[in-house]
Amino acid sequence: GYARADIYEYVDKNGVHHFTNVPTDSRYRLIIKGRVRVDREFSDFDPIIYRVSKRYRLDSHLVRAIIKAESDFDPQAVSYKGALGLMQLMPYTARDLRIFNPLDPQQNIMGGIRYLKQLLARFDGNIPLALAAYNAGPDQVNRYNGIPPFEETRRFVDRVLKFYRQYKTNIEQF
């Protein structure tokens, strides 16, 4: 569902811009008619996402965007390649991260965040490269010296970045 997220503004006699979502003065004029998407699909996982993201100093919106793109918040998701859970960890990656039940949401999110943190460190904080490595593997990113020319990987990076922007702003214009 959606909640209203209209933004109003007025400029006072000193040229100062005032913004609000609750206009309490007749001088306010609607400048953005918006709505906030209220997605219940991932709310069950928010506490885990926030807690673990904070622990590893990662933006929880980025983690949420990866989960949306990878599994659409289905903790039992299994890809045709065998990737498991919310963050679609490959079994060997999960093992390397000491995640023993990748279908457990808490373990999966912990492992996915640890892996993402490693990739961000390896690629100097470059989010698109880290996402490409998350999808195709870091060796492929090194091999192509950038995002590999794989349709699936390019689509994944674009989708995650799109969701990331949406979650960061959380306002849809209409």
C-alpha positions as CSV (number, residue, x, y, z in Angstrom):
1,G,0.0,0.0,0.0
2,Y,0.9,3.6,0.0
3,A,0.9,6.6,2.4
4,R,0.8,10.2,1.4
5,A,4.1,12.0,1.3
6,D,3.3,15.5,-0.1
7,I,5.9,18.2,0.4
8,Y,5.0,21.8,0.8
9,E,7.2,24.9,0.6
10,Y,7.0,28.7,1.1
11,V,9.7,31.4,0.9
12,D,9.6,34.0,3.7
13,K,10.4,37.7,3.3
14,N,14.1,37.0,4.0
15,G,14.2,34.5,1.1
16,V,14.4,31.5,3.4
17,H,12.8,28.4,2.0
18,H,10.6,26.5,4.5
19,F,9.5,22.9,3.8
20,T,7.1,20.6,5.5
21,N,4.8,17.6,4.9
22,V,2.2,19.1,7.2
23,P,1.4,22.7,6.1
24,T,0.4,24.8,9.2
25,D,0.5,28.1,7.4
26,S,-1.6,29.4,4.4
27,R,1.7,30.5,2.7
28,Y,2.7,26.8,2.1
29,R,2.3,25.6,-1.5
30,L,2.4,22.0,-2.7
31,I,5.6,21.4,-4.6
32,I,5.8,17.6,-4.6
33,K,2.8,15.3,-4.6
34,G,4.2,12.0,-3.5
35,R,3.4,8.8,-1.8
36,V,5.5,6.5,0.3
37,R,5.4,2.9,-0.6
38,V,4.6,0.9,2.5
39,D,6.0,-2.5,1.7
40,R,5.0,-5.1,4.2
41,E,6.8,-7.8,2.2
42,F,10.1,-7.3,4.0
43,S,9.1,-5.8,7.3
44,D,9.6,-9.2,9.1
45,F,13.3,-9.0,8.2
46,D,13.9,-5.3,9.0
47,P,15.2,-5.8,12.5
48,I,17.8,-8.3,11.3
49,I,18.7,-6.2,8.3
50,Y,19.1,-3.1,10.4
51,R,21.0,-4.8,13.2
52,V,23.5,-6.6,11.1
53,S,23.9,-3.7,8.6
54,K,24.8,-1.4,11.5
55,R,27.2,-4.0,13.0
56,Y,29.1,-4.2,9.7
57,R,28.7,-0.4,8.9
58,L,26.7,-1.0,5.7
59,D,23.7,0.9,4.4
60,S,20.7,-1.2,5.3
61,H,18.9,0.2,2.1
62,L,21.6,-1.4,0.0
63,V,21.2,-4.7,1.8
64,R,17.4,-4.5,1.4
65,A,17.8,-3.7,-2.4
66,I,20.0,-6.8,-2.8
67,I,17.4,-8.9,-1.0
68,K,14.6,-7.5,-3.2
69,A,16.5,-8.2,-6.4
70,E,17.8,-11.6,-5.3
71,S,14.8,-13.3,-3.7
72,D,12.0,-10.7,-3.5
73,F,12.1,-11.3,0.3
74,D,11.4,-15.1,0.0
75,P,13.6,-16.7,2.7
76,Q,13.1,-20.1,1.0
77,A,14.2,-19.0,-2.4
78,V,16.4,-21.4,-4.4
79,S,17.8,-20.3,-7.8
80,Y,18.3,-22.5,-10.7
81,K,22.1,-22.3,-10.0
82,G,21.5,-23.4,-6.4
83,A,21.8,-20.0,-4.6
84,L,19.9,-20.1,-1.4
85,G,17.7,-17.8,0.8
86,L,17.1,-14.1,1.0
87,M,20.5,-13.0,-0.2
88,Q,20.9,-16.0,-2.6
89,L,24.2,-17.3,-1.2
90,M,25.8,-20.1,-3.1
91,P,26.4,-23.1,-0.9
92,Y,30.3,-22.9,-1.1
93,T,30.1,-19.1,-0.3
94,A,27.9,-19.8,2.7
95,R,30.4,-22.4,3.9
96,D,33.3,-20.0,3.5
97,L,31.4,-17.5,5.5
98,R,30.6,-20.1,8.2
99,I,26.9,-20.0,7.5
100,F,25.5,-23.5,8.1
101,N,21.9,-22.9,7.3
102,P,21.6,-20.4,4.4
103,L,17.8,-20.8,4.5
104,D,17.7,-19.3,8.0
105,P,16.9,-15.6,7.4
106,Q,19.3,-14.4,10.2
107,Q,22.2,-16.6,9.1
108,N,21.6,-15.7,5.4
109,I,21.5,-12.0,6.0
110,M,24.6,-12.2,8.2
111,G,26.4,-14.1,5.5
112,G,25.3,-11.9,2.7
113,I,26.3,-8.8,4.5
114,R,29.7,-10.2,5.4
115,Y,30.3,-11.2,1.8
116,L,29.1,-7.8,0.5
117,K,31.4,-6.1,3.0
118,Q,34.4,-8.2,1.8
119,L,33.5,-7.3,-1.8
120,L,33.2,-3.6,-1.1
121,A,36.6,-3.7,0.6
122,R,38.1,-5.5,-2.3
123,F,36.7,-3.1,-4.9
124,D,37.5,0.1,-2.9
125,G,33.9,0.9,-1.9
126,N,32.7,0.9,-5.6
127,I,29.1,-0.3,-5.2
128,P,28.4,-1.3,-8.8
129,L,31.6,-3.4,-9.0
130,A,30.9,-5.0,-5.6
131,L,27.4,-5.8,-6.9
132,A,28.8,-7.3,-10.1
133,A,31.1,-9.4,-8.0
134,Y,28.3,-10.5,-5.7
135,N,26.5,-11.8,-8.8
136,A,29.2,-13.0,-11.1
137,G,32.1,-13.5,-8.7
138,P,35.0,-11.3,-8.0
139,D,37.3,-13.1,-10.4
140,Q,35.0,-12.2,-13.3
141,V,35.1,-8.5,-12.3
142,N,38.9,-8.7,-12.2
143,R,39.0,-10.5,-15.5
144,Y,37.0,-7.9,-17.3
145,N,38.4,-5.0,-15.2
146,G,34.9,-3.8,-14.5
147,I,31.3,-5.1,-14.7
148,P,31.4,-8.3,-16.8
149,P,29.5,-8.3,-20.1
150,F,27.0,-10.8,-18.9
151,E,23.4,-9.8,-19.4
152,E,22.3,-11.4,-16.0
153,T,25.0,-9.5,-14.1
154,R,24.3,-6.1,-15.8
155,R,20.6,-6.5,-15.2
156,F,21.3,-7.5,-11.5
157,V,23.5,-4.4,-10.9
158,D,20.9,-2.1,-12.6
159,R,18.0,-3.6,-10.6
160,V,19.8,-3.4,-7.2
161,L,20.8,0.2,-7.9
162,K,17.2,1.1,-8.9
163,F,15.8,-0.5,-5.7
164,Y,18.6,1.1,-3.6
165,R,17.6,4.6,-4.9
166,Q,14.0,3.8,-4.2
167,Y,14.6,2.7,-0.7
168,K,16.9,5.6,0.1
169,T,14.4,8.2,-1.1
170,N,11.3,6.1,-0.3
171,I,9.1,8.6,-2.2
172,E,7.5,7.8,-5.5
173,Q,6.4,10.8,-7.6
174,F,3.0,10.7,-9.2
